[in-house]
Amino acid sequence: MAAISEDTNLTIPLKNILGMIALTAVATMAYFSIESRLTTLEHSVDMTYVEIKSNSEFRILWPRGQLGSLPADARQDMLIEGLERDVVELREMQDRVHELTIRIGTLEALFDTKNSESTN
């Protein structure tokens, strides 16, 4: 085996040196392309995670009313409250009408008994 020292000469054809330089350049470009693609994908995954998290918060908090409401919702709520008040008033009126019907029935019964006594 030959001794290797500082003075050892090595001859490589120019074609091989250019090939090695081209291979190194291609490998470097491929590495940075893959690294760039990985960075893009990681960023995309992070952004998707943020969107999913905020969607989950929205899905949970919106029905509870903890995120506010739309103007249409506020208007509907006011209309519903008005209808509830109307229903309460109608029920009270229905109770009064029922009570008056009972009183009128009682008065009619008393009137009929007095009329029947006075005709006898």
CYANA upper distance limits for C-alpha pairs under 8 A (distance plus 0.5 A):
  4 ILE  CA      8 THR  CA      6.33
 12 ILE  CA     16 ASN  CA      7.21
 12 ILE  CA     17 ILE  CA      7.48
 13 PRO  CA     17 ILE  CA      7.15
 14 LEU  CA     18 LEU  CA      6.67
 15 LYS  CA     19 GLY  CA      6.64
 16 ASN  CA     20 MET  CA      6.64
 17 ILE  CA     21 ILE  CA      6.72
 18 LEU  CA     22 ALA  CA      6.57
 19 GLY  CA     23 LEU  CA      6.48
 20 MET  CA     24 THR  CA      6.53
 21 ILE  CA     25 ALA  CA      6.67
 22 ALA  CA     26 VAL  CA      6.59
 23 LEU  CA     27 ALA  CA      6.47
 24 THR  CA     28 THR  CA      6.53
 25 ALA  CA     29 MET  CA      6.65
 26 VAL  CA     30 ALA  CA      6.55
 27 ALA  CA     31 TYR  CA      6.59
 28 THR  CA     32 PHE  CA      6.79
 29 MET  CA     33 SER  CA      6.52
 30 ALA  CA     34 ILE  CA      6.58
 31 TYR  CA     35 GLU  CA      6.58
 32 PHE  CA     36 SER  CA      6.47
 33 SER  CA     37 ARG  CA      6.65
 34 ILE  CA     38 LEU  CA      6.61
 35 GLU  CA     39 THR  CA      6.69
 36 SER  CA     40 THR  CA      6.72
 37 ARG  CA     41 LEU  CA      6.67
 38 LEU  CA     42 GLU  CA      6.54
 39 THR  CA     43 HIS  CA      6.64
 40 THR  CA     44 SER  CA      6.66
 41 LEU  CA     45 VAL  CA      6.63
 42 GLU  CA     46 ASP  CA      6.65
 43 HIS  CA     47 MET  CA      6.65
 44 SER  CA     48 THR  CA      6.59
 45 VAL  CA     49 TYR  CA      6.61
 46 ASP  CA     50 VAL  CA      6.81
 47 MET  CA     51 GLU  CA      6.75
 48 THR  CA     52 ILE  CA      6.56
 49 TYR  CA     53 LYS  CA      6.55
 50 VAL  CA     54 SER  CA      6.69
 51 GLU  CA     55 ASN  CA      6.46
 52 ILE  CA     56 SER  CA      6.56
 53 LYS  CA     57 GLU  CA      6.76
 54 SER  CA     58 PHE  CA      6.54
 55 ASN  CA     59 ARG  CA      6.46
 56 SER  CA     60 ILE  CA      6.74
 57 GLU  CA     61 LEU  CA      6.33
 58 PHE  CA     62 TRP  CA      5.91
 58 PHE  CA     67 LEU  CA      8.12
 59 ARG  CA     63 PRO  CA      7.69
 60 ILE  CA     64 ARG  CA      7.64
 61 LEU  CA     65 GLY  CA      6.89
 61 LEU  CA     66 GLN  CA      5.79
 61 LEU  CA     67 LEU  CA      6.61
 62 TRP  CA     66 GLN  CA      6.47
 62 TRP  CA     67 LEU  CA      5.89
 62 TRP  CA     68 GLY  CA      7.81
 62 TRP  CA     69 SER  CA      8.38
 65 GLY  CA     69 SER  CA      7.18
 69 SER  CA     73 ASP  CA      6.55
 69 SER  CA     74 ALA  CA      7.18
 70 LEU  CA     74 ALA  CA      6.92
 71 PRO  CA     75 ARG  CA      6.72
 72 ALA  CA     76 GLN  CA      6.62
 73 ASP  CA     77 ASP  CA      6.53
 74 ALA  CA     78 MET  CA      6.77
 75 ARG  CA     79 LEU  CA      6.76
 76 GLN  CA     80 ILE  CA      6.58
 77 ASP  CA     81 GLU  CA      6.66
 78 MET  CA     82 GLY  CA      6.72
 79 LEU  CA     83 LEU  CA      6.69
 80 ILE  CA     84 GLU  CA      6.62
 81 GLU  CA     85 ARG  CA      6.82
 82 GLY  CA     86 ASP  CA      6.77
 83 LEU  CA     87 VAL  CA      6.63
 84 GLU  CA     88 VAL  CA      6.77
 85 ARG  CA     89 GLU  CA      6.75
 86 ASP  CA     90 LEU  CA      6.58
 87 VAL  CA     91 ARG  CA      6.63
 88 VAL  CA     92 GLU  CA      6.78
 89 GLU  CA     93 MET  CA      6.67
 90 LEU  CA     94 GLN  CA      6.50
 91 ARG  CA     95 ASP  CA      6.68
 92 GLU  CA     96 ARG  CA      6.78
 93 MET  CA     97 VAL  CA      6.56
 94 GLN  CA     98 HIS  CA      6.59
 95 ASP  CA     99 GLU  CA      6.65
 96 ARG  CA    100 LEU  CA      6.58
 97 VAL  CA    101 THR  CA      6.51
 98 HIS  CA    102 ILE  CA      6.81
 99 GLU  CA    103 ARG  CA      6.81
100 LEU  CA    104 ILE  CA      6.50
101 THR  CA    105 GLY  CA      6.52
102 ILE  CA    106 THR  CA      6.64
103 ARG  CA    107 LEU  CA      6.60
104 ILE  CA    108 GLU  CA      6.50
105 GLY  CA    109 ALA  CA      6.63
106 THR  CA    110 LEU  CA      6.71
107 LEU  CA    111 PHE  CA      6.47
108 GLU  CA    112 ASP  CA      6.46
109 ALA  CA    113 THR  CA      6.68
110 LEU  CA    114 LYS  CA      6.68
111 PHE  CA    115 ASN  CA      6.54
112 ASP  CA    116 SER  CA      6.51
113 THR  CA    117 GLU  CA      6.60
114 LYS  CA    118 SER  CA      6.56
115 ASN  CA    119 THR  CA      6.67
116 SER  CA    120 ASN  CA      6.82
